[in-house]
Structure formats: C-alpha cells, structure tokens
Amino acid sequence: MKSVTITPSKLNGSITLPPSKSLSHRAVICAALAEGVSEISNIGESEDINITIDAMTALGAVIKKEDKKLIIDGTNTLKIDKPLTINCGESGSTLRFLIPIALHCDEDITFTGLGRLPKRPLQPFFSLLDRHEISYKTVNGTLPVTIGSGDISGLIEIEGNISSQFISGLLLALPLFNFSSEIRVTTPLESKGYIDMTIDVMQKFGIEVSNNNYHTFKVHGAQRYKSANYIVEGDYSQAAFYLAAGALGSFVVCKGLEPDSKQGDKEIINILKQMGASVVIESDGIAAVPSKLRGCEIDASQIPDLVPIIAVLGTLAEGETVIRNASRLRIKESDRLTAIAQQLNILGATIIEKSDGLVIEGINSLSGGTVNSEKDHRIAMSLAIASTCCNEEIIIVESDCVKKSYPDFWKDFAMLGGKVDEWDMGE
C-alpha cells in the first residue's frame, strides 16, 4: 500500500490526456467481437482496460500489444469449448458489458471480482434472465455469478437510474442474436453520455442501433461486427481534474481532447463556466483560467463521475454549492458521497452529506492533514487537486489506487509542478 505526501503548490504546463477508459472498454469489446483484424490505437494501460483485454482473450479473441496499439483478431471470439472463469477485478464496465455477451457462449461463464465489485447491483440482469428462464447461479445476488447460454432478444424493459452499464451491455450483445430487439427504459435514463459512447463505437464497427430519445433503443438481429481501425481519444474524465486545478489558480493546458466528443464528462467545461470560470478552447488544447468561483446547483444524474472534483470546486467557491441526484455514487468503488465529504472536511471544508448529494459552504482555502482515498481513484485524484489550495502539506493514504484508471497520474502531477513524494506503507 502506497501513500503520497504533497506540499501545496500550483500546477503549470501542458498535459496530453490519457486515452478515454470508457471508449477503450467499448473499442476492445467491439473489435474482439468482429470477424477479422482490427487495430486500436492510443490504448491505455490502466488496470480496468487490461482486465477487459484479458477477458476478451479468455473468450477467444487474439490480442497483441504493440506499444500503445492493440491488434485484435476476433474471428474465434465466443467459440469456446469449456467453462470459463473471468475475473473482472474492480471493473464494473467489464462485468456488466460481458454478462449479456456471455449468453452467446455454449459453455458456462463464471464472473468473479474484487473490492466492492461483488456487492454492486446486478439485479436488472437477474430479472431479465429469470423472464427468459436462462440458468444462472449466484449467492444472494452477488459475485461469483455463473451464466448459462440463452437468447434474450425481443422486448426488454429495464430501469435507467441504476447504471447505464446495464443498457450498454445489452446494446453490445443484442445484435448478435438472430432476432431483433427493443430496449424500453422504464425510468429516466441517467448517464446518457455513456450510452452515446456505446452506440458511437458500435457504429464504427458496423452495428446499427436506433435511439428514440433515450426512451427506447431498437437493435436489428443477425448483425455482425466488422473489423475497423479505431483511435481512442483523450479522456475528459481525467481532464476534469486539471481543468478544475486551472480554475483554482493553476494553469494547465489539456491536450488530446476531441472538441466534438460524445463523452458525457465533457460537461465539466459547462460546469466550470456556470461557476464563473473562464475556459479557453483552442486548436492546441483546452485550459481553465484562474477565476473567482461562485457556488451553484448541480444535477449530477448525467455526470456522476465528476461529483468528487465538483465537490472540490464547490469547497473553494464563494457561497453555497448543492449537488443533487447523485445517490448512485454510493455503489461505486467507494461510497463516493461519504468519501469526498469526509476527506474534504478533514482538510477544513464544510460539507453536509444528503441522501442523494452534498451541500457545500465555500471557504477561501483548505488546511492540511492526513486523508484517505478509500481505495477510490477519483477520490485520490480529487484530493490531489485540493492540495493545490491547501495551506499545509497533506498525506493521501492508499494513493496507488489511481492505477485503476490513470497509472501515470502521480508522475504527470509532478511533471506539472506538483510537489509529491510517494512512499510505501507496506501491507
């Protein structure tokens, strides 16, 4: 277990953002389901992406790594001749995307996981399997889960406010069934941007999906994924940390971002503007200019992953910031509402936790102290940005959790001028 000691300093410079983790998951899966050879360029090395690569390899894809590129031959994917166990680590995307895909295999697939993943909800899938009388094994609805083969095509009704990953998983799997399907979303859909990304990547690999204003999705059956060359764009989820730092007094130019991206977390730009920040968008990058921020009200239903860094912004803004519709954060890698509120309060913030959000009273600066990432990569990185506005050094315990999505975060943070010392605490 590692920790970091950070001496407060402002960041300055430019950074090429790591590849989008969300798009990488989808591109690897689509390429692995395609007949023929695909090339995925600008692929990341995060734990979650490596887990998806290993899973698709177990399912029969041949995947070769060449620098920051993957060569994927999906000709024999899903043609397995014995039961398999797939360890999804702590990756909710890997698990929820692959459960529906596993239905196409003739042999049973068992999914396992680590950390909080075994406790994260899977009931929407279990209800669907029950309706189609497809066999599965689980104890109390948690991992490990063993899935048999079966056909779930047709009309599928599913809630849209638990996790968009369920719908993305269905969209990825349904084209491979012989008959057409319609997904009917029975509650308002949250995290629409993740669905947009799924459909966009699927289309680039030859699959057509009809989206009726996020209420219904129609998928023709008997489609086939086609091999393609795909370049993964930079990650707005990670850019959010540096853009927030810029608004709080640093200056970081974020490079490698696609201005027309379908990533939902691109909304960080509008949120910063709403809070009074000036954001400069030019051909060579995006930067937020140090600004006097003001509190505001944020509906987090479409951008849950941004909540920890928004909480940092709200803490250092003038007035009150209210974050609502964020209850899903309680079932992430940590209970993110509790985690970010408690850790920022240790640093001197005034945050009141609500059932579905946070109420934050802005202050001028933070103190220092020892905080804990709660083994959550987004909490760790948010606390690192908070350190740039601290009066004293801070220690972040379990800082190595950033490897889940951004293994080079501490190296990049230091490259931009962050005064960080990483040390090993032992087990």
Order of alpha helices (4+ residues) and beta strands (2+ residues): beta-beta-alpha-beta-alpha-beta-beta-beta-alpha-beta-alpha-beta-beta-beta-alpha-beta-alpha-beta-beta-beta-alpha-beta-alpha-beta-beta-beta-alpha-beta-alpha-beta-beta-beta-alpha-beta-alpha-beta
